[in-house]
Amino acid sequence: MPPGSSLDPQTIADLLTRFRDRGGDPDRLIVIGGAASVHWAVALMPDSDVPFRTVDLDFQMQAPHGFEKLLERFADAVGGELALPGREHHTPELAHVEIPDFYGPSDNLIVDFLPGPYGLRAHDVERRARYVDVEAGDGRVLQVRMAHPVHLLVGTAENYMRLPRYRHEAILIRVDGLISVVRRYLGQVAQEAAASRGDSAENRRMERDARWSMQQLLRLSAKPAYADYHRDTGRDLTDAIPTKDEAPVDPKFWASEYPQRVAMIRARRQASLQRQRKGHRSR
């Protein structure tokens, strides 16, 4: 693959359109990982350089009996080869499809099918995934299920904290980019909620989404593991939360819940620093 290039949302729509045309059901697949991160960055910050790249495609997929048939259909539709891991392989993936020469000679695309992102509950990812319109190369528009931006940010942070192979600068750069993406997303959702005051159902849905997102970031940031993460990397997930003026939803949240959670986060971070100092003194 040429340096600096990346798997783009249109390519994902092309693959899923071919899958649908062969009788597959794209609704059973949720785009997660780097490909979903790239989509949200392109969609929400079209005038900015995408802060990360990806050359692989990850889908979350529930694994009911007989899921192999669905994946065989996907592999056939996209011209790929299906591989099912044997019991002797310790891997979280259900299967992967390798599409040969996708990017060029001997430069293949790997499509992984997973039960869910590491560190997140599959049910939560399923529930919060968003349908987005993506135009395929032939001009057809496909509704693609994308993981929620907050789940992408949290999942990337979890990878860095808990999986040594992801503990490197490129992952932190992705976290930085996703913080900007989530902040832009929440600001947009809040503005859309304000504009839909006449549509009470739509207004409530968007306000709930914005409130849940901010609550998740605050709740996780108050955990000791995230306090240590902030101490060690300087990354602050609460930077993804817009200001009250940018996201004027639920006055009670801003008046009561937000300051209480911020106070707890500060206390946990102070405790994290104290634990580190004690560790240094005991050596």
C-alpha positions in Angstrom: 0.0 0.0 0.0 1.4 3.5 -0.8 2.8 5.2 2.2 0.4 7.6 3.9 -2.7 6.1 2.2 -5.6 4.6 4.2 -8.7 2.5 3.9 -11.5 5.0 3.3 -15.2 4.9 4.0 -16.1 4.6 0.3 -14.1 1.4 0.1 -16.0 0.0 3.1 -19.3 0.8 1.4 -18.1 -0.8 -1.8 -17.3 -4.1 0.0 -20.6 -4.1 1.9 -22.6 -3.3 -1.2 -21.1 -6.3 -3.0 -21.9 -8.4 0.1 -25.5 -7.1 0.1 -25.8 -7.8 -3.7 -24.9 -11.4 -3.0 -27.7 -11.7 -0.4 -25.7 -10.8 2.7 -27.1 -8.6 5.5 -24.7 -5.7 6.2 -26.8 -4.9 9.3 -25.2 -7.8 11.1 -21.8 -6.1 10.9 -20.6 -3.1 12.8 -17.5 -1.3 11.7 -15.1 -0.9 14.6 -11.4 -0.1 15.1 -9.3 2.1 12.9 -11.7 2.0 9.9 -14.6 3.4 12.0 -12.2 6.0 13.5 -11.2 7.2 10.0 -14.9 7.4 9.0 -15.8 9.7 11.9 -12.7 11.9 11.4 -13.5 12.3 7.7 -17.2 13.0 8.4 -16.8 15.4 11.3 -13.6 17.2 10.3 -13.6 17.3 6.5 -11.3 20.4 6.4 -8.6 18.8 8.6 -6.0 16.1 7.9 -7.1 12.8 9.2 -4.9 12.2 12.3 -4.5 8.5 11.8 -4.5 5.8 9.1 -5.6 2.2 8.8 -5.0 -0.6 6.3 -7.2 -3.2 7.9 -10.9 -3.5 8.4 -12.5 -4.8 11.6 -16.2 -5.8 12.0 -18.0 -6.7 15.2 -20.3 -9.6 14.6 -22.4 -11.7 16.9 -21.6 -15.4 16.6 -24.8 -17.3 16.3 -24.8 -20.9 15.1 -23.9 -21.1 11.5 -22.2 -17.8 11.2 -19.6 -19.5 8.9 -22.2 -19.5 6.1 -22.6 -15.7 6.3 -18.8 -15.2 6.2 -18.4 -17.6 3.3 -20.9 -15.4 1.4 -18.9 -12.3 2.4 -15.7 -13.8 1.2 -17.3 -14.9 -2.1 -18.8 -11.4 -2.7 -15.5 -9.6 -2.2 -13.2 -12.1 -3.8 -11.4 -13.1 -0.6 -10.3 -16.2 1.2 -12.0 -17.1 4.5 -9.9 -18.4 7.4 -11.5 -19.8 10.5 -9.1 -20.1 13.5 -8.8 -23.6 15.0 -9.1 -24.3 18.6 -5.3 -24.4 18.9 -5.1 -20.7 18.0 -5.5 -18.3 20.9 -7.1 -15.4 19.1 -10.1 -13.2 19.8 -11.3 -13.2 16.2 -14.1 -15.3 14.9 -12.6 -15.4 11.5 -10.8 -13.3 8.9 -11.1 -12.8 5.2 -8.0 -12.0 3.2 -8.6 -10.2 -0.1 -5.5 -10.7 -2.3 -3.7 -7.9 -4.2 -6.3 -5.4 -2.8 -3.9 -2.5 -2.6 -1.5 -3.8 -5.2 0.6 -6.9 -6.1 1.0 -9.0 -2.9 -0.5 -6.2 -0.8 -3.6 -7.8 0.7 -6.5 -6.4 2.7 -7.3 -8.3 6.0 -10.9 -8.1 7.2 -11.2 -9.3 10.8 -14.6 -10.5 12.3 -14.6 -10.1 16.1 -17.1 -10.7 18.8 -16.4 -7.1 20.0 -13.7 -4.5 20.7 -11.2 -5.3 23.5 -12.3 -3.8 26.8 -15.9 -3.1 25.7 -19.1 -5.1 26.0 -20.4 -6.2 22.7 -24.0 -5.5 23.7 -23.1 -1.9 24.5 -21.3 -1.4 21.1 -24.3 -3.0 19.4 -26.8 -0.7 21.2 -24.9 2.5 20.6 -23.7 2.0 17.0 -24.8 4.6 14.6 -26.2 4.2 11.1 -24.4 6.5 8.7 -24.9 7.1 5.0 -21.8 6.3 3.0 -21.6 6.6 -0.8 -20.1 3.7 -2.6 -18.0 4.0 -5.8 -21.0 3.4 -8.0 -22.9 6.2 -6.5 -25.2 4.1 -4.4 -25.7 5.2 -0.8 -25.5 2.5 1.8 -26.4 2.8 5.5 -23.4 1.4 7.4 -23.3 0.7 11.1 -20.4 2.4 12.7 -19.2 2.1 16.3 -20.0 5.1 18.4 -17.2 7.6 18.6 -17.0 7.4 22.4 -16.6 3.6 22.2 -13.8 4.1 19.7 -12.0 6.5 22.0 -12.4 4.3 25.1 -11.5 1.1 23.2 -8.2 2.7 22.0 -7.4 3.9 25.5 -8.1 0.4 26.8 -5.8 -1.2 24.2 -3.0 1.1 25.3 -3.6 0.4 29.0 -4.1 -3.3 28.9 -2.3 -4.8 25.9 1.5 -4.3 25.8 1.7 -4.6 22.0 -0.5 -1.4 21.7 1.6 0.6 24.2 3.3 2.9 21.7 3.2 6.5 20.4 1.0 5.7 17.4 -1.8 4.6 19.7 -1.5 7.8 21.8 -1.7 9.8 18.5 -4.9 8.0 17.7 -6.3 8.8 21.2 -5.4 12.5 20.6 -7.2 12.4 17.2 -10.3 10.7 18.7 -10.5 13.2 21.5 -11.0 15.9 18.8 -13.4 13.7 16.9 -15.6 13.0 20.0 -15.6 16.7 21.0 -16.7 17.6 17.5 -19.3 14.8 17.5 -20.8 15.9 20.8 -21.0 19.5 19.8 -22.8 18.6 16.6 -25.2 16.3 18.4 -26.0 19.0 20.9 -26.6 21.6 18.2 -28.9 19.2 16.3 -30.8 18.6 19.5 -31.3 22.3 20.1 -32.5 22.7 16.5 -35.0 19.9 16.9 -36.9 21.3 19.8 -40.2 20.9 17.8 -39.5 17.2 17.4 -39.6 15.9 21.0 -38.7 12.3 20.2 -35.7 13.2 18.1 -34.7 15.9 20.6 -34.8 13.4 23.4 -32.8 10.8 21.5 -30.0 13.3 20.7 -29.9 14.7 24.2 -29.7 11.2 25.7 -26.8 10.4 23.3 -24.9 13.6 24.3 -25.6 13.1 28.0 -24.6 9.4 28.0 -21.4 10.2 26.1 -20.3 12.8 28.6 -21.3 10.6 31.5 -19.2 7.7 30.1 -16.1 9.9 29.7 -16.5 11.3 33.2 -17.3 8.0 34.9 -14.3 6.2 33.3 -11.9 9.1 34.0 -12.7 8.7 37.7 -11.5 5.1 37.7 -8.0 4.5 39.3 -6.8 2.9 36.0 -7.7 6.0 34.0 -6.2 8.2 36.7 -2.9 6.3 36.2 -3.3 6.5 32.4 -3.6 10.3 32.7 -0.6 10.4 35.0 1.6 8.3 32.7 0.6 9.7 29.3 -0.9 13.1 29.9 -4.0 12.1 28.0 -7.3 13.3 29.4 -10.5 11.8 28.1 -12.5 14.6 29.5 -10.9 16.9 27.0 -13.5 15.3 24.6 -16.3 16.9 26.5 -17.5 20.2 25.0 -18.2 23.3 27.2 -21.6 24.0 28.5 -22.1 26.7 25.8 -21.1 24.2 23.1 -23.4 21.5 24.4 -26.3 23.2 26.2 -28.2 20.0 27.1 -29.7 19.0 30.4 -29.1 21.9 32.8 -29.1 19.5 35.8 -26.1 17.7 34.3 -24.1 20.8 34.1 -25.3 22.2 37.5 -24.8 19.1 39.6 -23.5 16.0 38.1 -20.7 17.5 36.0 -18.9 19.4 38.9 -19.3 16.4 41.2 -17.7 14.0 38.8 -14.9 16.5 38.0 -14.1 16.7 41.7 -13.9 12.9 41.9 -11.6 12.8 38.9 -9.3 15.3 40.5 -9.2 13.4 43.7 -8.4 10.1 42.0 -5.7 11.7 40.0 -4.2 13.2 43.1 -4.3 9.8 44.7 -2.5 8.3 41.6 0.3 10.8 42.0 0.6 10.0 45.7 0.9 6.3 45.0 3.6 7.0 42.4 5.6 9.1 44.9 5.3 6.5 47.6 6.5 3.9 45.2 9.6 6.0 44.3 10.4 6.5 48.0 10.1 2.8 48.9 12.7 1.8 46.3 
